[in-house]
Amino acid sequence: MLTFFSENQSVHAPLRELNNGEWMDFAESPARVESILATLPKTSTPRDHGMGPVLAVHDADYLAFLQSAHDEWLAQGREGDAIGYAFPVRGRRPLRHDRIDAQLGQYGFDAASPIAVGTWKAAYWGAQAALGALDAVIAQGTRAAFALCRPPGHHSGRDYFGGYCYLNNAAIAARAAEAAGLGPVAILDVDYHHGNGTQDIFYEDGRVFFASIHADPKSDYPYFWGHADETGAREGAGATFNQPLPRGTTWDVYRPALHKALERIAAFGAKILIVSYGADTFENDPISEFKLTTKDMHRIGAAIAGLGLPTLTVMEGGYRIEALGRNVEAYLTGLDAG
């Protein structure tokens, strides 16, 4: 399977995050990439598609903020990574803020997603990896391609970051696929955490179907999105399909949910599938509570392949470093063999 990755994606290396009331080492570390690369036979460096496909998804002011945030943080006499501490409870008025602290709160929604010196470069090239994999599907006729995106993207919305995510790689690929005439497009999110940013971007858009299988937001991050009654609005009514599952979910519970999602994607008439794949559904993941095994990762890939659609997979979460590469390999092997 063709895999796309840029070494620039490893320059994003925040030192710590605020989680569960205390400082901890940043979980979404460059070591994740090293674990995955060790299991892949070959990767290709994506070409630079420029800002056009990114601007098709994200707000221009937000992108300007991401590019300048760390420099502005340092200019305020700070050290280390930029982390917000003040967030609006509801409704963000369209105000212009000069102070970086206000900007971090305006565009971010948690304190677990620092902006470090290499964050913009890594996020930008993560998006380029997704576009490179899409190129392989479009131009080379590849049935399946893998974008080793890092940082992940599915928590990032049109004009906000959070959950370790800064640019929404799946959404950028989806819009680019539409622009290439490959629609209708479906996105299947199988990360442990709900892809709130992806849902938000397409919630009123009936051209892109979004299905997600994830931990119940009543108990798990991101809490405020991903409930079963969120099904889309306006032109997107019915084009969002959430299946929240309880902590402790095993393959016996996960499998029927996966098949329901695949049935809905097929009924939508999708011509191309983008998978937000997270290996944090693994039984020993340090920040997640599902009980899927490495064998189950293979089963997920094989089930998705059964749709027979051109499939682009973008990497999302997965934080058990020593097992991450094996789990990604199992998923990709299943996708290839299905």
VODO-437756 format. One line per 10 residues: number of its first residue (from 1); their letters; for each residue x, y, z of N, C-alpha, C. Coordinates in steps of 0.2 Angstrom, whole numbers, plus 5000, padded with zeros to 4 digits. Atoms other than C-alpha are relative to their C-alpha. Layout:
N
NUM) A) X/Y/Z/X/Y/Z/X/Y/Z ~ ... $
This chain:
338
1) MLTFFSENQS) 5004/4994/5000/5000/5000/5000/5004/5006/5000 ~ 4997/4994/5000/5006/5017/4996/4999/5004/5006 ~ 5001/4996/4994/5010/5027/5011/5004/5007/4999 ~ 4997/4993/5001/5014/5046/5012/5001/5003/5007 ~ 4997/4997/4993/5024/5055/5026/5005/5004/4998 ~ 4995/4995/5001/5035/5070/5027/5004/5000/5007 ~ 4996/4999/4994/5049/5071/5040/4999/5006/5004 ~ 5002/4994/4996/5043/5088/5044/4995/4999/5005 ~ 5005/5001/4995/5029/5081/5053/5002/4998/5007 ~ 4997/5001/4994/5041/5076/5067/5002/5006/5004 $
11) VHAPLRELNN) 4997/4994/4997/5046/5094/5071/4995/5002/5006 ~ 5005/4998/4995/5030/5096/5082/5001/4996/5006 ~ 4998/5004/4994/5036/5091/5099/4999/5004/5007 ~ 5001/4997/4993/5028/5100/5114/5002/4996/5006 ~ 4997/5004/4994/5035/5095/5131/4995/4998/5004 ~ 5005/5002/4995/5019/5094/5141/4993/5002/4998 ~ 5007/4998/5001/5000/5095/5142/4997/5000/5007 ~ 5004/5000/4993/4988/5099/5156/4994/4995/4999 ~ 5005/5006/5001/4977/5083/5158/4998/4998/5007 ~ 5003/5003/4993/4966/5077/5173/5003/5004/5006 $
21) GEWMDFAESP) 4998/4996/4995/4972/5092/5183/5007/5000/5002 ~ 4992/4999/4999/4991/5090/5182/5003/5000/4993 ~ 4996/5000/5006/5005/5092/5170/5003/4993/4998 ~ 4998/5006/5002/5010/5077/5160/5004/5000/4994 ~ 4996/5000/5006/5022/5072/5146/4995/5000/4994 ~ 5004/5000/5006/5014/5076/5129/4999/4994/4997 ~ 5001/5007/5002/5006/5060/5124/5000/4999/4992 ~ 5000/5000/5007/5005/5064/5105/5007/5002/4997 ~ 4993/4998/5001/5024/5063/5103/5003/4997/4994 ~ 4997/5003/5006/5035/5060/5088/5002/4993/5000 $
31) ARVESILATL) 4998/5007/4999/5039/5043/5095/4994/4996/4997 ~ 5005/5003/5003/5022/5038/5088/5001/4998/4993 ~ 4998/5000/5007/5028/5041/5070/5005/4994/5000 ~ 4994/5004/5000/5044/5031/5074/4997/4992/5001 ~ 5003/5006/4999/5033/5016/5080/4997/4997/4994 ~ 5003/5002/5006/5023/5016/5064/5005/4999/4994 ~ 4995/5000/5006/5037/5019/5052/5004/4993/5000 ~ 4996/5006/4999/5046/5004/5059/4997/4994/4997 ~ 5004/5006/5003/5032/4992/5052/4998/5001/4993 ~ 5002/4999/5007/5030/5000/5035/5006/4999/4996 $
41) PKTSTPRDHG) 4994/5002/5004/5041/4994/5021/5003/5006/4996 ~ 4997/4994/5004/5042/5011/5012/4995/5006/5001 ~ 5004/4994/5000/5035/5029/5012/5002/5004/4995 ~ 4999/4995/5005/5033/5042/4999/4999/5007/5003 ~ 5001/4993/4997/5036/5061/5003/4995/5003/4995 ~ 5005/4996/5004/5021/5071/4997/5003/5006/4997 ~ 4998/4994/5003/5023/5085/4985/4996/5006/5004 ~ 5003/4994/4997/5018/5103/4991/4994/5002/4996 ~ 5006/4998/5003/5000/5106/4986/4998/5007/5001 ~ 5001/4993/4999/5001/5124/4993/4994/5000/5005 $
51) MGPVLAVHDA) 5005/4999/4995/4988/5132/5004/4993/5000/4997 ~ 5007/5000/5003/4973/5131/4992/4996/4995/5003 ~ 5005/5005/4997/4966/5114/4998/4999/5001/5008 ~ 5001/4998/4993/4969/5120/5016/4995/5005/5001 ~ 5004/4994/4999/4960/5136/5014/4992/4998/4998 ~ 5007/5003/5002/4945/5126/5006/4996/4997/5006 ~ 5003/5003/4994/4942/5119/5024/5000/5005/5006 ~ 4999/4996/4994/4949/5131/5036/5000/5008/4999 ~ 5000/4993/5000/4947/5150/5040/5006/5003/4999 ~ 4993/4997/5001/4961/5161/5034/5003/5004/5006 $
61) DYLAFLQSAH) 4997/4997/4994/4962/5171/5050/5003/4995/5005 ~ 4997/5005/4995/4964/5155/5060/5006/4997/4997 ~ 4994/5002/5003/4977/5149/5048/5006/5005/5001 ~ 4995/4995/4999/4987/5165/5050/5002/5000/5008 ~ 4999/5001/4993/4985/5163/5069/5005/4994/5001 ~ 4995/5006/4999/4993/5145/5068/5007/5001/4998 ~ 4994/4999/5003/5007/5151/5058/5004/5005/5005 ~ 4996/4995/4996/5012/5166/5070/4999/4999/5008 ~ 5001/5000/4993/5006/5160/5087/5006/4999/5005 ~ 4994/5001/4996/5022/5153/5094/5005/5006/5000 $
71) DEWLAQGREG) 4996/4994/5000/5032/5168/5088/4997/5005/5005 ~ 5003/4995/4995/5019/5179/5097/5001/4999/5007 ~ 4999/5002/4994/5020/5169/5112/5007/5002/5003 ~ 4993/4998/4998/5039/5172/5113/5001/5007/5000 ~ 5000/4993/5000/5037/5190/5109/4997/5003/5006 ~ 5003/4997/4994/5027/5192/5125/5005/4998/5006 ~ 4996/5002/4994/5042/5186/5135/4999/4994/5003 ~ 5002/5007/4997/5036/5168/5137/5006/4996/4998 ~ 4996/5006/5003/5046/5152/5135/4996/4994/4999 ~ 5003/5006/5001/5042/5135/5129/4994/5000/4996 $
81) DAIGYAFPVR) 5006/5001/5005/5025/5130/5121/4994/5005/5002 ~ 5006/4995/4999/5010/5142/5119/4994/4995/5002 ~ 5006/5004/4997/4995/5135/5130/4995/5005/5002 ~ 5005/4996/4998/4979/5144/5132/4997/4998/5007 ~ 5003/5001/4993/4970/5146/5149/4994/5004/5001 ~ 5006/4997/5000/4955/5157/5145/4996/4998/4994 ~ 5004/5002/5005/4941/5150/5135/4993/5003/5000 ~ 5007/4997/5000/4924/5158/5130/4995/4994/5001 ~ 5004/5006/4999/4910/5147/5137/4995/4999/4995 ~ 5004/5001/5006/4898/5150/5123/5001/5006/4995 $
91) GRRPLRHDRI) 5000/4995/5005/4897/5159/5107/5006/5005/5000 ~ 4994/4996/5000/4913/5168/5101/4998/5006/4995 ~ 5001/4994/5004/4910/5186/5095/5006/5001/4996 ~ 4995/4999/5005/4920/5191/5080/5005/5006/5002 ~ 4995/4995/4997/4933/5201/5090/5007/4999/4997 ~ 4993/5000/5002/4950/5206/5085/5005/5000/5006 ~ 4995/5000/4994/4963/5201/5099/5007/5001/4998 ~ 4993/4999/5001/4980/5207/5099/5005/4996/5005 ~ 4996/5004/4996/4986/5197/5114/5000/4993/4999 ~ 4999/5007/5002/4992/5180/5111/4995/4995/5005 $
101) DAQLGQYGFD) 5004/5004/4995/4983/5173/5127/4993/5000/4998 ~ 5007/5000/5003/4966/5179/5120/4999/4996/4994 ~ 5000/5003/5006/4970/5172/5103/5000/4992/5001 ~ 5000/5007/4999/4974/5155/5110/4993/4997/5003 ~ 5007/5001/4998/4957/5155/5119/4995/5000/4995 ~ 5005/4999/5005/4948/5161/5104/5000/4994/4995 ~ 5000/5006/5005/4954/5147/5093/5001/4993/5002 ~ 4999/5007/4997/4957/5133/5105/4995/4998/5004 ~ 5006/5002/4996/4945/5123/5115/5003/4995/5006 ~ 4997/5003/4994/4957/5114/5128/5007/5002/5001 $
111) AASPIAVGTW) 4994/4999/4998/4973/5115/5137/5005/4994/4999 ~ 4996/5006/5001/4980/5099/5131/5003/5000/4993 ~ 4998/5000/5007/4985/5105/5113/5005/5006/5000 ~ 4995/4995/5000/5001/5116/5115/5002/5002/4993 ~ 4998/4998/5006/5007/5126/5100/5008/5001/5001 ~ 4993/5000/4999/5026/5123/5099/5003/5003/4994 ~ 4996/4996/5005/5040/5130/5088/4998/4996/4993 ~ 5001/5004/5007/5037/5116/5074/4993/4998/4999 ~ 5007/5003/5001/5018/5114/5076/4997/5002/4993 ~ 5003/4998/5007/5013/5124/5060/5003/4996/4995 $
121) KAAYWGAQAA) 4996/5004/5005/5026/5115/5049/4997/4993/5000 ~ 5002/5007/5000/5021/5098/5055/4993/4999/4998 ~ 5007/5001/5001/5002/5101/5054/4999/5001/4992 ~ 5001/4999/5007/5004/5108/5036/5002/4994/4996 ~ 4998/5006/5004/5014/5093/5030/4996/4994/5002 ~ 5005/5005/4999/5002/5082/5038/4994/5000/4995 ~ 5005/4999/5005/4989/5089/5027/5002/4998/4993 ~ 4998/5002/5007/5000/5087/5012/5001/4993/5000 ~ 5000/5007/5000/5002/5069/5017/4994/4997/4998 ~ 5006/5002/5002/4984/5067/5016/4998/5001/4992 $
131) LGALDAVIAQ) 5001/4998/5007/4983/5076/4999/5005/4995/4995 ~ 4996/5004/5004/4998/5065/4993/4996/4993/4999 ~ 5003/5007/5000/4988/5049/4997/4994/5001/4995 ~ 5006/4999/5005/4973/5056/4988/5002/5000/4993 ~ 4997/5000/5006/4984/5059/4973/5001/4993/4997 ~ 4999/5007/5002/4988/5041/4973/4994/4996/4998 ~ 5006/5003/5001/4970/5036/4973/4997/5003/4993 ~ 5003/4997/5006/4965/5049/4959/5005/4998/4994 ~ 4996/5000/5006/4980/5049/4947/5003/4993/4999 ~ 4997/5007/5001/4987/5031/4950/4995/4995/5000 $
141) GTRAAFALCR) 5005/5005/5000/4971/5022/4952/5001/4995/5006 ~ 4999/5004/4994/4977/5015/4969/4993/4999/5003 ~ 5006/5001/4996/4963/5006/4978/5000/5003/5007 ~ 5000/4997/4993/4969/5011/4995/5007/5003/5001 ~ 4994/4996/4999/4982/5023/5001/5000/5002/5007 ~ 5000/4998/4992/4988/5028/5019/5004/5006/5000 ~ 4996/4994/4998/4993/5045/5025/5002/5000/5007 ~ 4998/5000/4993/5003/5044/5041/5000/5007/5002 ~ 5000/4993/4998/4997/5061/5047/5002/5000/5007 ~ 4999/4998/4993/5004/5068/5062/5002/5008/5000 $
151) PPGHHSGRDY) 5005/5002/4995/4998/5078/5071/4994/4998/4997 ~ 5006/5002/5002/4981/5070/5070/4995/5006/4998 ~ 5004/4994/5003/4966/5081/5063/4993/5000/5002 ~ 5007/5000/5000/4949/5076/5067/4996/5004/5005 ~ 5003/4995/4995/4946/5087/5082/5000/5007/4998 ~ 4999/4994/5003/4951/5102/5072/4994/5002/4996 ~ 5006/4997/5004/4936/5113/5065/5002/5005/4995 ~ 4999/4995/5005/4935/5126/5052/5005/5006/5003 ~ 4996/4995/4998/4943/5139/5064/5002/4999/5008 ~ 4998/5001/4993/4948/5130/5080/5005/4993/5000 $
161) FGGYCYLNNA) 4996/5006/4999/4961/5117/5087/4998/4997/5007 ~ 5000/5003/4994/4961/5105/5101/5001/4992/4999 ~ 4999/5007/5001/4963/5087/5105/5006/4997/4996 ~ 4993/5001/5004/4981/5087/5098/4999/5002/4993 ~ 5002/5000/5007/4973/5092/5081/5000/5008/4998 ~ 4999/4994/5002/4977/5108/5072/4997/5002/4993 ~ 5003/5000/5007/4972/5105/5053/4996/4994/4999 ~ 5004/5006/5000/4958/5093/5049/5002/4996/4993 ~ 4997/5003/5006/4967/5081/5037/4995/4996/4996 ~ 5005/5004/5003/4952/5070/5033/4995/5005/4996 $
171) AIAARAAEAA) 5004/4995/5003/4941/5086/5029/5004/5003/4994 ~ 4996/4997/5006/4955/5093/5018/5000/4995/4994 ~ 5000/5005/5006/4956/5077/5008/4993/4999/4997 ~ 5007/5001/5002/4937/5076/5007/4998/5006/4995 ~ 5002/4994/5004/4935/5094/5000/5004/4999/4993 ~ 4996/5001/5006/4950/5090/4988/4997/4994/4995 ~ 5003/5005/5004/4941/5074/4982/4994/5003/4996 ~ 5006/4997/5003/4925/5084/4979/5002/5004/4994 ~ 4998/4996/5005/4935/5096/4969/5002/4997/4994 ~ 4998/5004/5006/4942/5082/4958/4995/4996/4997 $
181) GLGPVAILDV) 5005/5003/5003/4925/5076/4954/4998/4993/5003 ~ 5001/5006/4998/4925/5061/4965/4994/4999/5005 ~ 5005/5001/4995/4910/5064/4976/4994/4996/4997 ~ 5000/4998/4993/4899/5060/4984/5006/4996/5005 ~ 4995/5002/4996/4912/5057/4998/4997/4998/5007 ~ 5002/5002/4993/4910/5048/5015/5007/5000/5004 ~ 4995/5000/4995/4921/5049/5030/4998/4995/5006 ~ 5001/5005/4994/4922/5035/5043/5005/5001/5005 ~ 4995/4999/4995/4930/5039/5059/4999/4995/5005 ~ 5000/5006/4995/4935/5024/5070/5005/5001/5005 $
191) DYHHGNGTQD) 4996/4999/4994/4946/5033/5082/4996/4999/5007 ~ 5004/5000/4993/4941/5031/5101/4996/5006/5001 ~ 5003/4994/4999/4937/5049/5102/4996/5003/4994 ~ 5004/4998/5006/4923/5057/5092/5004/5006/4996 ~ 4997/4995/5005/4929/5068/5077/4996/5006/5000 ~ 5004/4995/4999/4920/5083/5083/5001/5006/4994 ~ 4999/4995/5005/4929/5095/5071/4998/4998/4993 ~ 5003/5002/5007/4925/5084/5055/4993/5001/5000 ~ 5007/4999/4999/4907/5083/5061/4998/5007/4999 ~ 5002/4993/5000/4906/5102/5063/5001/5003/4993 $
201) IFYEDGRVFF) 4998/4998/5007/4914/5105/5046/4994/4998/4995 ~ 5005/5002/5005/4901/5095/5037/4993/4999/5002 ~ 5006/5002/4997/4886/5095/5048/4994/5003/4996 ~ 5005/4997/5004/4876/5106/5036/5001/4999/4993 ~ 4998/5002/5007/4883/5098/5020/4998/4993/4998 ~ 5003/5007/5002/4873/5084/5012/5005/4997/4995 ~ 4996/5003/5005/4887/5081/5000/5005/4995/5003 ~ 4995/5004/4996/4899/5073/5013/4996/4996/5006 ~ 5003/5004/4995/4893/5058/5024/5005/4999/5005 ~ 4995/5001/4995/4901/5057/5041/4997/4995/5005 $
211) ASIHADPKSD) 5002/5006/4996/4900/5041/5051/5005/5000/5005 ~ 4995/5001/4995/4908/5039/5068/4998/4995/5005 ~ 5001/5005/4995/4910/5025/5080/5005/5002/5006 ~ 4995/4997/4995/4918/5031/5097/4997/4999/5007 ~ 5002/5000/4993/4917/5032/5116/4994/5005/5001 ~ 5006/4995/4998/4901/5039/5123/5003/5006/5003 ~ 4998/4994/4998/4904/5057/5125/4997/5002/5007 ~ 5002/4999/4993/4894/5056/5142/5006/4998/5005 ~ 4994/5002/4995/4910/5048/5149/5007/5002/4997 ~ 4993/4999/5003/4924/5053/5137/5000/5006/4996 $
221) YPYFWGHADE) 4998/4995/5004/4932/5067/5128/4998/4999/4993 ~ 5000/4993/4999/4927/5078/5118/4993/5002/5004 ~ 5005/4999/4996/4911/5077/5129/4994/5004/4997 ~ 5005/4996/5002/4901/5090/5120/4997/4999/4993 ~ 5002/5002/5007/4899/5082/5103/5000/4992/5000 ~ 5000/5008/5002/4896/5064/5096/4994/4996/5003 ~ 5006/5004/4997/4879/5060/5104/4996/4997/4994 ~ 5003/5003/5005/4868/5049/5094/4994/5004/4997 ~ 5005/4996/5003/4855/5062/5091/5002/5006/4996 ~ 4997/4995/5005/4867/5073/5081/5000/4997/4994 $
231) TGAREGAGAT) 5001/5004/5006/4862/5068/5064/5001/5005/4994 ~ 4999/4995/5006/4866/5084/5053/4994/5005/5001 ~ 5005/4994/5000/4856/5100/5050/4999/5002/4993 ~ 5001/4997/5006/4849/5109/5035/5001/4995/4994 ~ 4998/5004/5005/4856/5102/5019/5003/4993/5002 ~ 4996/5006/4998/4866/5089/5029/4996/4996/5005 ~ 5004/5004/4995/4851/5082/5039/5000/4993/4997 ~ 5000/5007/5001/4853/5064/5040/5007/4997/4997 ~ 4994/5002/5003/4871/5064/5033/5006/5000/5006 ~ 4996/5002/4994/4879/5062/5051/4997/4994/5004 $
241) FNQPLPRGTT) 5003/5007/4997/4878/5045/5059/5005/4999/5006 ~ 4996/5001/4994/4885/5044/5077/4998/4994/5004 ~ 5001/5006/4996/4887/5027/5086/5004/5001/5007 ~ 4996/5000/4994/4893/5031/5104/5000/4993/5004 ~ 4999/5006/4997/4899/5015/5113/5003/5000/5007 ~ 4998/5000/4994/4902/5011/5131/5007/4998/5001 ~ 4993/5002/4998/4919/5010/5140/5000/4992/5000 ~ 4999/5007/5000/4925/4992/5139/4998/4996/4994 ~ 5003/5003/5006/4918/4989/5122/5005/4995/4997 ~ 4996/5005/5003/4925/4973/5114/4998/4999/4993 $
251) WDVYRPALHK) 5002/5001/5007/4924/4966/5096/4993/4998/4999 ~ 5007/5002/5001/4907/4958/5099/4995/5006/5000 ~ 5004/4994/5000/4900/4975/5102/5002/5005/4994 ~ 4997/4995/5005/4911/4985/5090/4998/4998/4993 ~ 5001/5003/5007/4908/4973/5075/4993/5003/4997 ~ 5006/4998/5003/4889/4977/5073/5000/5007/4998 ~ 5000/4993/5001/4892/4995/5075/5004/5002/4993 ~ 4996/4999/5006/4905/4995/5061/4996/4998/4994 ~ 5004/5003/5006/4894/4985/5049/4994/5005/4999 ~ 5006/4995/5001/4879/4998/5052/5003/5006/4997 $
261) ALERIAAFGA) 4997/4994/5003/4891/5012/5048/5002/4999/4993 ~ 4998/5002/5007/4897/5003/5032/4994/5000/4996 ~ 5006/5000/5004/4879/5000/5027/4997/5007/4998 ~ 5002/4993/5001/4875/5018/5029/5004/5004/4995 ~ 4995/4997/5005/4890/5023/5019/4998/4998/4993 ~ 5002/5003/5006/4885/5011/5005/4993/5003/4997 ~ 5006/4997/5002/4867/5018/5005/5000/5007/4998 ~ 4999/4993/5002/4873/5036/5004/5002/5000/4992 ~ 4997/5000/5007/4881/5031/4987/5007/5003/4999 ~ 4994/4997/5001/4898/5036/4991/5005/4997/4995 $
271) KILIVSYGAD) 4996/5002/5005/4911/5035/4977/5007/4999/5003 ~ 4994/5000/4997/4926/5037/4988/4999/5000/5008 ~ 5001/5001/4993/4929/5033/5007/5007/5003/5003 ~ 4994/4997/4996/4941/5043/5019/4999/4997/5007 ~ 5001/5003/4993/4944/5034/5035/5005/5004/5005 ~ 4996/4997/4994/4950/5043/5051/5001/4994/5004 ~ 4999/5006/4996/4959/5028/5059/5004/5002/5006 ~ 4996/4999/4994/4964/5029/5077/5001/4993/5003 ~ 4998/5007/4997/4973/5014/5085/4999/5001/5008 ~ 5002/4999/4993/4967/5021/5102/4994/4996/5003 $
281) TFENDPISEF) 5005/5005/4997/4953/5008/5103/5003/4994/5002 ~ 4996/5006/4998/4967/4996/5107/4999/4999/5008 ~ 5002/5002/4993/4964/4987/5124/5005/5003/5005 ~ 4995/4997/4995/4980/4994/5132/5002/5007/4999 ~ 4999/4993/5001/4979/5012/5126/5000/5004/5007 ~ 5000/4997/4994/4984/5023/5140/4995/5006/5002 ~ 5005/4994/4998/4971/5037/5138/4993/4998/4997 ~ 5007/5002/5003/4956/5026/5131/4998/4994/5003 ~ 5003/5006/4996/4945/5012/5137/4996/4995/4996 ~ 5002/5005/5004/4940/5001/5123/5004/4994/5001 $
291) KLTTKDMHRI) 4996/5006/4999/4946/4983/5123/5001/4996/4993 ~ 4998/5004/5006/4950/4979/5105/5007/4998/4999 ~ 4993/5003/5001/4965/4968/5100/5003/5002/4994 ~ 4996/4999/5006/4978/4969/5087/4996/4996/4994 ~ 5004/5004/5005/4968/4955/5078/4994/5004/4998 ~ 5005/4996/5001/4953/4967/5079/5001/5005/4995 ~ 4998/4995/5004/4962/4980/5070/5000/4998/4992 ~ 5000/5004/5007/4965/4968/5055/4992/4999/4998 ~ 5007/5001/5001/4946/4965/5056/4997/5006/4997 ~ 5002/4994/5002/4942/4983/5055/5002/5002/4992 $
301) GAAIAGLGLP) 4997/4999/5007/4953/4985/5039/4996/4996/4995 ~ 5003/5004/5004/4945/4970/5031/4993/5001/4999 ~ 5007/4998/5001/4927/4975/5034/5000/5006/4996 ~ 5000/4994/5004/4931/4992/5027/5001/4999/4992 ~ 4998/5002/5007/4939/4985/5011/4994/4996/4997 ~ 5006/5003/5003/4923/4975/5009/4995/5004/4996 ~ 5004/4995/5004/4914/4991/5003/5002/5000/4993 ~ 4997/5000/5007/4925/4990/4987/5001/5007/4998 ~ 4999/4993/5002/4927/5009/4987/5008/5002/5000 ~ 4994/4997/4999/4943/5018/4984/5001/5003/5007 $
311) TLTVMEGGYR) 5000/4999/4993/4949/5021/5001/5007/5004/5002 ~ 4994/4997/4997/4961/5034/5009/4999/5000/5007 ~ 5000/5000/4993/4966/5032/5027/5004/5005/5002 ~ 4996/4995/4997/4972/5046/5037/5001/4998/5008 ~ 4998/5002/4993/4981/5043/5054/4997/5005/5005 ~ 5003/4995/4994/4972/5050/5070/5004/4998/5006 ~ 4997/5001/4993/4976/5044/5088/5003/4993/5000 ~ 4997/5006/4998/4984/5029/5096/5006/5001/5004 ~ 4994/4998/4996/4996/5031/5111/5003/4995/5004 ~ 4996/5005/4997/5002/5014/5117/5006/4999/4995 $
321) IEALGRNVEA) 4994/5000/5005/5019/5017/5108/5002/4993/4998 ~ 4997/5006/5002/5026/5000/5109/4995/4995/4996 ~ 5005/5004/5004/5010/4992/5101/4998/5004/4994 ~ 5003/4996/5005/5006/5006/5089/5001/4998/4993 ~ 4998/5002/5007/5016/5001/5074/4996/4993/4998 ~ 5003/5006/5002/5009/4983/5075/4992/5001/4999 ~ 5007/4999/5001/4991/4989/5076/4999/5004/4994 ~ 5001/4996/5007/4993/5001/5061/5001/4995/4995 ~ 4998/5005/5005/5001/4987/5052/4994/4995/4999 ~ 5005/5005/5000/4987/4975/5056/4994/5003/4996 $
331) YLTGLDAG) 5005/4997/5004/4974/4987/5050/5001/5001/4993 ~ 4998/4999/5007/4983/4991/5034/5000/4993/4996 ~ 5000/5007/5003/4985/4972/5031/4993/4998/4998 ~ 5007/5002/5001/4967/4969/5033/4997/5004/4994 ~ 5002/4996/5006/4963/4984/5021/5002/4997/4994 ~ 4997/5003/5006/4974/4976/5008/4997/4994/4998 ~ 5002/5007/5001/4968/4959/5010/4992/4999/4999 ~ 5007/5001/5000/4949/4962/5011/4997/5000/4993 $
